[in-house]
Amino acid sequence: MTIIRLPHGQFEYDETQPLGKPGGFGQVFAGRSATDQNLAVKKLHLSAAEAAHRELKIADELSGRVFMHVIQFLDSEEDASSGDYFIVMPQASGSLQDVIDVKSPLGSSETAQRTIKLTRDALVQEAFERLRGIANNLWHAISYAAPGVITKSEAAGQFVEYQLGEGTLWLGVGGPMSALGRDVFRESKWDVITFSQIGVRQSNPQLVWSASLWFSRLPGTADYRWYEVSYIDISESGGLIANAELNFRDADLAVATTVMHSKAVAFGPKAIDDEDEADFQKRWLWLLARAASGRLNYVATSPITNWPPSLL
C-alpha cells in the first residue's frame, strides 16, 4: 500500500488494485482511510495536471459535503512526498460510466431508460463546460501571439470569434442540451454525446476552413473527449478544402473504416483536450495567421497526415 498525505488526512491506496479503466484525467485505485474505511483514490495523470485543476477545484468545493446523486469527496490536493495529485472518495458500488454502458434489455423499466438519458444529458453540460475552458485557453494563446486580435461573443454566448486582419476564427461553445442517441453513429460505433464546430474564415480571397467537434467515446477508448474532424467531398471537382460536416449520417460513414462514401476524412480524429490541447491551439493559430494575411488556400493532398499541411 502507498501512503499519501493530503490536507485533511493520511490515506493509503494499492496500485495493484485499479477500480475500472483509466480515464482522461487519471486512474482510480482501491484505498483505505486511517479508520479502515474503503476508499476510491484517484491519482491524476501528471501530463494532465493542468487540465485536472478544474476537477481538483470541484473536489475542493464538495469536500465533506453530501448531495443527492453525488459521491462525497473526502479530500483532494497534492501529496507532499510524491508531488502527485489525488482525489479521495468513498468506494461506490458502481460508476456513472457503468450506468451509461447499460444495454437496456427489451421490456426494461421506463425508470431505467430515463436514468440513462439523464446521465447522457448531464454529460452534455460537462462537455460544453470543458469546451468553454478550451476556448478560453485558445483566446489566451491567440492574444499572446497577436495582441491586436479582436474578440467578441455572439448568439447569447453560443459562439466566440477572434478577428485578426483578413481572418476570423470562430468556435461554438454552446449547443443542444439533450444528448444524441447512442445509435446515431452506428456504422463507426462512435458514442457521440454532443457536437460543435470551429473554423477560420478568410475575407480576401474568400475561403472557409472548418472542422466538426464531437464529444465522443471512440471504440477501444475508455473516456469521453472532444475530437476534431474535418471532411472533404471527394465527389466534387476543384480544390479540396477541409470543412465541418453537419449531416450526422455523412459524418458517421466518413469515419467508418469499412464503408465507402462520398464524404471522406480530411483531418482527424484528433483529441483537442487534456494533453492534446497545445497541438489544437497550434493548428488553429497557424490557420488564423494564414487567413489574417490572406494566404489560406486549398489543401494540396488529403487526408492531412502532417501539420502544417501543404497548401496550393
C-alpha positions in Angstrom: 0.0 0.0 0.0 1.2 3.5 -0.8 0.7 6.2 1.8 -0.4 9.7 0.8 -0.8 12.8 2.9 -3.4 15.4 1.9 -4.8 18.5 3.6 -7.5 16.6 5.6 -5.6 13.4 6.5 -3.5 10.4 5.6 -4.7 7.7 3.2 -3.4 4.5 1.6 -4.1 3.1 -1.9 -3.0 0.0 -3.7 -1.7 0.5 -7.3 -2.2 -3.2 -8.0 -6.0 -2.8 -7.5 -7.4 -0.4 -10.1 -11.1 0.3 -9.9 -12.2 0.5 -13.5 -10.3 1.6 -16.7 -8.0 4.7 -16.8 -9.8 7.9 -17.7 -8.7 11.1 -19.4 -7.6 12.7 -16.1 -6.4 9.7 -14.1 -6.8 6.2 -12.7 -8.8 5.2 -9.6 -7.4 2.7 -7.1 -8.7 0.8 -4.1 -7.7 2.5 -0.9 -8.3 2.8 2.9 -8.6 5.6 5.4 -6.9 5.7 8.8 -10.2 4.2 10.2 -10.1 1.4 7.7 -12.9 2.9 5.5 -12.8 1.5 2.0 -12.0 4.3 -0.4 -11.6 5.2 -4.1 -8.4 7.1 -4.6 -8.0 8.8 -7.9 -4.4 9.5 -9.0 -4.3 12.3 -11.6 -2.1 11.9 -14.7 0.9 14.1 -14.4 0.6 15.0 -18.1 -2.9 16.2 -17.5 -2.2 18.1 -14.2 -3.1 21.5 -15.7 -6.3 20.2 -17.2 -7.2 18.5 -14.0 -7.1 21.7 -11.9 -10.8 22.1 -12.7 -11.5 18.7 -11.2 -9.5 19.5 -8.1 -11.3 22.7 -7.7 -14.7 20.9 -7.9 -13.5 18.3 -5.4 -12.3 21.0 -3.0 -15.7 22.8 -3.2 -17.6 19.5 -2.5 -15.2 18.1 0.1 -17.1 17.0 3.2 -20.5 17.9 1.8 -23.2 15.4 1.0 -25.5 15.8 -2.1 -28.1 13.5 -3.6 -26.7 11.6 -6.6 -23.2 13.0 -6.0 -20.4 10.8 -4.4 -19.0 12.6 -1.4 -15.5 14.0 -1.8 -13.3 13.4 1.3 -10.1 15.1 0.3 -8.0 16.4 -2.6 -4.7 18.1 -3.3 -1.0 17.4 -3.9 0.7 14.7 -1.9 3.6 16.4 -0.3 6.1 13.5 -0.6 5.4 12.4 -4.2 4.2 15.6 -5.8 1.3 13.7 -7.4 -2.3 15.0 -7.3 -5.1 12.9 -5.7 -8.9 12.9 -5.1 -10.2 10.7 -2.4 -13.8 9.4 -2.3 -15.7 6.6 -0.6 -15.9 3.5 -2.7 -19.2 3.3 -4.7 -20.9 0.1 -5.9 -20.9 1.5 -9.5 -20.0 4.5 -11.6 -21.6 6.9 -13.9 -19.9 5.1 -16.8 -21.5 1.9 -15.6 -24.9 3.4 -15.9 -24.2 4.8 -19.3 -22.8 1.5 -20.5 -26.0 -0.4 -19.6 -27.5 -2.2 -22.6 -31.2 -2.0 -21.6 -33.0 -5.3 -22.4 -36.3 -5.4 -24.2 -39.0 -4.7 -21.6 -36.7 -2.9 -19.2 -38.3 -0.3 -16.9 -39.1 3.2 -18.0 -37.2 4.5 -15.0 -34.0 2.8 -16.1 -34.3 4.3 -19.6 -34.9 7.7 -18.1 -31.8 7.3 -15.8 -29.6 6.5 -18.8 -31.0 9.6 -20.7 -30.4 11.8 -17.7 -26.8 10.7 -17.3 -26.1 11.3 -21.0 -27.7 14.7 -20.8 -25.5 15.5 -17.8 -22.5 14.8 -19.9 -23.7 17.5 -22.4 -23.3 20.1 -19.7 -19.8 18.7 -18.8 -18.8 18.7 -22.5 -19.6 22.4 -23.0 -18.0 23.3 -19.7 -14.8 21.7 -21.0 -15.2 23.4 -24.4 -15.6 26.8 -22.8 -12.4 26.2 -20.9 -10.7 25.2 -24.2 -12.0 28.4 -25.9 -10.6 30.5 -23.0 -7.2 28.9 -23.3 -7.3 29.4 -27.0 -8.0 33.1 -26.5 -5.0 33.5 -24.2 -2.8 31.7 -26.8 -4.1 33.9 -29.6 -3.9 37.2 -27.7 -0.3 36.3 -26.5 0.8 35.6 -30.1 -1.2 38.5 -31.6 -2.0 41.3 -29.1 -4.1 43.1 -31.8 -6.7 40.4 -32.0 -10.3 41.4 -31.6 -12.7 39.1 -29.7 -16.5 39.1 -29.5 -19.3 36.7 -28.4 -22.5 36.2 -30.5 -25.9 34.5 -30.2 -26.2 34.7 -26.4 -22.8 33.3 -25.8 -23.1 30.4 -28.1 -20.2 31.4 -30.3 -16.9 33.2 -29.7 -15.0 34.9 -32.5 -11.4 36.2 -32.8 -10.7 38.6 -35.6 -7.2 39.4 -37.0 -6.6 41.1 -40.3 -8.4 39.3 -43.1 -9.1 36.3 -40.8 -11.8 35.4 -38.3 -11.7 32.3 -36.1 -14.9 31.2 -34.6 -15.7 28.4 -32.0 -19.1 27.2 -30.9 -19.2 26.9 -27.1 -22.9 26.1 -26.6 -25.4 23.7 -28.2 -28.4 21.5 -27.7 -28.9 20.4 -24.0 -30.1 16.9 -24.9 -27.6 14.2 -25.8 -27.6 12.4 -29.1 -28.8 8.8 -29.1 -26.3 6.0 -28.8 -27.1 4.7 -32.3 -26.6 8.0 -34.3 -23.1 6.9 -35.3 -24.0 3.2 -35.8 -21.5 2.4 -38.6 -18.4 3.8 -36.9 -19.6 2.8 -33.4 -18.7 6.2 -32.1 -20.7 7.0 -28.9 -21.3 10.7 -29.6 -22.8 12.8 -26.8 -22.9 16.2 -28.4 -21.1 18.3 -31.1 -19.9 21.8 -32.1 -17.8 23.5 -34.7 -14.6 25.5 -35.1 -13.5 27.4 -38.3 -11.4 30.1 -39.9 -13.0 32.5 -42.4 -10.7 34.4 -44.8 -12.4 37.6 -46.2 -10.0 38.2 -49.1 -9.8 36.0 -51.0 -12.9 34.4 -49.6 -12.3 30.9 -48.1 -13.6 28.9 -45.1 -11.7 26.1 -43.4 -13.7 24.4 -40.6 -14.0 21.2 -38.5 -16.6 19.4 -36.6 -16.0 18.9 -32.9 -17.5 15.7 -31.5 -17.7 14.9 -27.7 -17.5 11.2 -28.0 -16.1 7.9 -26.8 -14.3 6.2 -29.6 -14.2 2.4 -30.0 -11.4 1.0 -27.9 -11.2 4.0 -25.6 -12.3 4.5 -22.0 -13.3 8.1 -21.8 -15.4 10.8 -23.4 -13.3 13.5 -25.0 -13.6 16.3 -27.6 -12.4 15.2 -31.0 -11.7 17.4 -34.1 -12.5 16.0 -37.5 -12.5 17.8 -40.9 -14.1 16.4 -44.0 -14.0 16.7 -47.8 -16.4 15.8 -50.5 -14.5 13.5 -52.9 -17.2 13.7 -55.5 -16.7 17.4 -56.1 -14.3 18.7 -58.6 -11.9 21.6 -58.0 -9.8 22.4 -55.0 -10.0 20.5 -51.7 -10.9 22.4 -48.6 -11.4 20.9 -45.1 -14.9 21.5 -43.7 -17.1 20.6 -40.9 -19.9 18.1 -41.6 -23.4 19.0 -40.4 -25.1 15.7 -41.6 -24.7 13.0 -38.9 -25.1 10.2 -41.4 -22.4 11.5 -43.7 -20.0 12.2 -40.7 -20.6 8.6 -39.4 -20.0 7.0 -42.8 -16.8 9.1 -43.4 -15.1 7.8 -40.2 -16.4 4.2 -40.6 -13.4 2.3 -41.9 -15.5 -0.4 -43.6 -17.8 1.8 -45.6 -17.1 3.6 -48.9 -18.8 7.0 -49.1 -18.6 10.3 -51.0 -17.5 12.2 -47.8 -14.0 11.4 -46.5 -12.0 12.5 -43.5 -9.6 15.3 -44.4 -8.1 15.5 -40.9 -8.5 13.7 -37.7 -10.0 12.4 -35.5 -7.7 14.3 -33.1 -8.4 14.9 -29.4 -8.3 18.6 -28.5 -8.4 18.4 -24.7 -6.0 17.5 -21.9 -2.5 16.7 -23.2 -3.6 17.3 -26.8 -4.8 20.9 -26.2 -1.5 22.5 -27.1 -1.4 20.9 -30.5 -5.0 22.0 -31.1 -4.0 25.6 -30.3 -1.0 25.4 -32.7 -3.2 24.2 -35.6 -5.8 26.9 -35.3 -3.2 29.7 -34.6 -1.5 28.6 -37.8 -4.8 28.7 -39.8 -5.8 32.1 -38.3 -2.3 33.5 -39.1 -2.6 32.3 -42.8 -6.1 33.8 -43.1 -5.1 37.1 -41.4 -2.6 37.7 -44.2 -4.8 36.3 -47.0 -2.7 33.2 -47.6 -5.1 30.5 -46.6 -5.7 28.2 -49.6 -7.0 24.8 -50.7 -5.1 21.7 -49.4 -2.7 20.0 -51.9 -3.4 16.5 -50.6 -5.9 14.7 -48.4 -6.0 13.2 -45.8 -3.7 15.6 -43.9 -1.2 13.5 -42.0 1.3 16.1 -41.0 0.9 19.6 -39.7 1.2 22.2 -41.1 -0.4 20.9 -44.3 0.8 21.6 -47.8 -1.5 24.2 -49.5 -1.9 25.1 -53.2 
